[in-house]
Every structure is written in C-alpha cells, then in structure tokens.
Amino acid sequence: FAVRLAAGRLQVVEADGRTAGILELSDRPGTVYVDNIELAAAEQRRGLGSRILRDVMLGAATRGLGVTLQENVLNRCEDAAKTIEEILIENS
C-alpha cells in the first residue's frame, strides 16, 4: 500500500471534505490503466464513481492516451460501462 501511494499510483478520493475511497491508476503503453476504484458504502450510488471515471478518461485524452479498466473494476462498478458509453457519445 505505502509503495503504491508513494509512487503516485494510489490516490485518496475525497467528497464533501471527507475521505470517500481510493483510486489506483498506472500508466501503461498507450493507456491509463484503472487498477482499482473503491468507495465507502455511504459514497456509492451517488455518481462519484462515474465522475472519477469521467475525469480519468478526459485526463487520459488530453495526454493522447486511452483508458483500460481492470476487469474486476468493470465487474464491480455496475454503472462503469454506461458511464464510458455516455462519455464517448458526449465527445464524439
């Protein structure tokens, strides 16, 4: 955990001034890889995960990179596919 945090791969997600979860990213050739998104139960189903994915995708696009989701992120985040589809439509 400390190694990933020190390397900048792990970010603490805050919402309304409190810790809401973590986001783990890594750069891979041509893509920003979303290794993990974990949100506290109280923060789920409020659109925070969608906002995180939107920010990651837009940040990657400004760097000319794609975004790849770890399979467990896609499986655990029910709205991830819908969010990605909406972002792609908005930016087409």
C-alpha positions in Angstrom: 0.0 0.0 0.0 2.7 2.5 1.0 4.7 1.8 -2.1 1.8 2.4 -4.4 0.9 5.6 -2.5 4.5 6.9 -2.7 4.7 6.0 -6.4 1.6 8.1 -7.1 -0.4 5.2 -8.3 -2.8 5.3 -5.4 -4.9 8.4 -4.7 -7.3 9.2 -1.9 -10.7 10.2 -3.2 -12.4 12.9 -1.2 -16.0 14.1 -1.3 -17.5 16.9 0.7 -14.3 17.2 2.7 -14.1 13.6 3.8 -12.3 10.5 2.6 -14.6 8.7 0.3 -12.4 5.9 -1.1 -9.3 5.2 -3.2 -8.3 5.3 -6.9 -5.4 3.3 -8.2 -4.0 4.2 -11.7 -0.9 3.1 -13.6 0.4 4.3 -16.9 1.0 1.5 -19.5 2.0 1.8 -23.1 -0.8 3.9 -24.8 -3.2 3.7 -21.9 -4.0 4.8 -18.4 -4.9 1.6 -16.5 -7.5 1.8 -13.8 -6.3 -0.8 -11.4 -8.9 -0.2 -8.7 -11.7 2.1 -7.6 -13.1 1.6 -4.1 -15.6 3.8 -2.5 -17.0 3.7 1.0 -20.5 2.2 1.2 -22.0 5.6 2.1 -20.5 7.1 -1.1 -21.7 4.5 -3.5 -24.7 5.0 -5.9 -24.3 8.8 -5.8 -22.4 9.3 -9.1 -19.0 9.7 -7.5 -17.6 6.7 -9.4 -18.9 8.0 -12.7 -17.3 11.4 -12.0 -14.0 9.7 -11.3 -14.1 7.6 -14.5 -15.1 10.8 -16.5 -12.1 12.7 -15.0 -9.7 9.8 -15.7 -10.9 9.5 -19.3 -10.7 13.2 -20.0 -7.3 13.4 -18.4 -6.0 10.5 -20.5 -7.5 12.0 -23.7 -5.6 15.2 -23.1 -2.4 13.1 -23.0 -3.4 11.2 -26.1 -3.9 8.0 -24.2 -6.8 5.6 -23.9 -8.2 4.1 -20.7 -8.3 0.5 -19.7 -10.3 -0.8 -16.8 -9.1 -3.8 -14.7 -11.7 -6.5 -15.2 -12.7 -6.5 -11.5 -13.4 -2.7 -11.7 -15.8 -3.2 -14.6 -17.5 -6.1 -12.8 -17.9 -4.3 -9.5 -18.9 -0.9 -10.9 -22.4 -1.5 -12.3 -22.5 1.8 -14.0 -19.0 1.8 -15.4 -20.0 0.6 -18.9 -22.9 3.1 -19.1 -20.6 5.9 -17.9 -18.0 5.1 -20.5 -20.6 4.9 -23.3 -22.0 8.3 -22.2 -18.6 9.9 -22.2 -17.8 8.5 -25.6 -21.1 9.8 -27.1 -20.5 13.3 -25.5 -17.1 13.5 -27.0 -17.9 12.2 -30.5 
